[in-house]
Every structure is written in structure tokens, then in C-alpha cells.
Amino acid sequence: MAHPPTRVTRSPRSAPDMVILIAPVALPGVDSEELAADPLGGGHYVLHSIPVVAEGLALGDIVSCVTVGGRLHIDRVVVPGGNTTLRLLVDTPFLPALRRRLAAMGCRLEHPLPDLLVLNLPPDAPGEGIRAYLADLAEQGVVQIAP
């Protein structure tokens, strides 16, 4: 029996004006992800959450939305925020040290599932160094980097 599509939902840190946007997801069994955003006016919002499964979006992107069924759905990215989202499957024993190291390098992290680490790589972080570090860990079998 087929199960209905589900949504990935997280409880973002809330701010008074923050709204929840629905981002489309093209994964089996998951049809959307809820992301926190700050309204800018004119139907535009700046993403405040790191997308866990929604692709083509990143923290800080300015998006336009359409209302469907009374909920705001992301239509497109209007202005990229300059951030990059990386998704990692991490060998559990290495997770605490990896989280500390990436946070020290300036990355904001989400840990939505036991072995999944989602990180925001901001434009002012040492991106090449972080990518080289993660590639080295991938060669050692400590992490798998999602494409």
C-alpha cells in the first residue's frame, strides 16, 4: 500500500515576523519541506532556515512565493544569498568532533536525523579549505557528501 507524501518539518527558532514557507521536494515519499523566512514585502521572503532536503535553495536566499491553499509556497529564487548548503552522512562516532570543527570554521549546522548533518557554508567561510577537509574525510570513509 502506498503511503501519502510527507513533509519534512522542523521547529525553527521563531522571531515575531517569521513565516513558514513550503519548499518543493522531489524525493520519494517527501513532497515538501517547511522553511522559516522573514517577510521583505512585495511577496518576497529571505530564508532563515537551512534547507535539509529541498534543493536549489540556501540560507539567505530571497525567494518569491505563491499562495496555495492558504499557505505560502516558494515559486523561485529571486536573489541568491551567496550561501551553499552541503548535506553529509556522518559515521556516528565522528559526529561531535566534526560538528565542533565545522562550527569553528564558520558553518551553521542542522542535525535533523541521527547520521545526517546539513551545513550552511557562508560566502565568507574558507570554502575551499572546508571542501578539502570534507573530501579528505570522505576518502577516509568518515562522511559521505550528498551530490
MOZI-V693628 format. One record per residue. PSI is psi in radians with two decimals (999 if undefined). Layout:
psi:PSI
psi:PSI
This chain:
psi:2.30
psi:2.42
psi:2.54
psi:2.63
psi:2.56
psi:2.96
psi:2.55
psi:2.12
psi:2.31
psi:2.82
psi:1.59
psi:2.74
psi:2.21
psi:2.54
psi:2.78
psi:-0.70
psi:-0.01
psi:2.48
psi:2.86
psi:2.23
psi:2.62
psi:2.12
psi:2.36
psi:2.55
psi:2.36
psi:1.08
psi:2.54
psi:2.22
psi:-0.10
psi:2.14
psi:-0.28
psi:2.90
psi:2.43
psi:2.27
psi:2.44
psi:2.52
psi:2.75
psi:2.29
psi:2.43
psi:-0.25
psi:2.77
psi:0.44
psi:0.27
psi:2.57
psi:2.60
psi:2.23
psi:2.30
psi:-0.19
psi:2.69
psi:2.12
psi:2.22
psi:-0.81
psi:-0.32
psi:2.21
psi:2.74
psi:0.16
psi:2.67
psi:2.78
psi:2.35
psi:-0.15
psi:2.50
psi:2.16
psi:2.72
psi:2.64
psi:2.75
psi:2.63
psi:2.17
psi:2.10
psi:0.57
psi:0.08
psi:2.60
psi:2.14
psi:2.34
psi:2.22
psi:-0.82
psi:2.84
psi:2.18
psi:-0.80
psi:2.03
psi:2.45
psi:-0.15
psi:-0.08
psi:2.80
psi:2.41
psi:2.22
psi:2.43
psi:2.25
psi:2.37
psi:2.19
psi:2.36
psi:2.11
psi:-0.80
psi:-0.40
psi:-0.12
psi:-0.88
psi:-0.79
psi:-0.67
psi:-0.73
psi:-0.80
psi:-0.78
psi:-0.80
psi:-0.66
psi:-0.69
psi:-0.44
psi:0.02
psi:0.20
psi:2.43
psi:2.41
psi:2.59
psi:2.54
psi:1.23
psi:-0.43
psi:2.77
psi:-0.78
psi:0.11
psi:2.21
psi:2.19
psi:2.21
psi:2.56
psi:2.15
psi:1.78
psi:2.77
psi:-0.40
psi:0.07
psi:2.77
psi:1.33
psi:-0.82
psi:-0.69
psi:-0.72
psi:-0.77
psi:-0.70
psi:-0.73
psi:-0.81
psi:-0.66
psi:-0.69
psi:-0.75
psi:-0.62
psi:-0.71
psi:-0.55
psi:-0.13
psi:0.21
psi:-0.65
psi:2.74
psi:2.23
psi:2.14
psi:2.49
psi:999
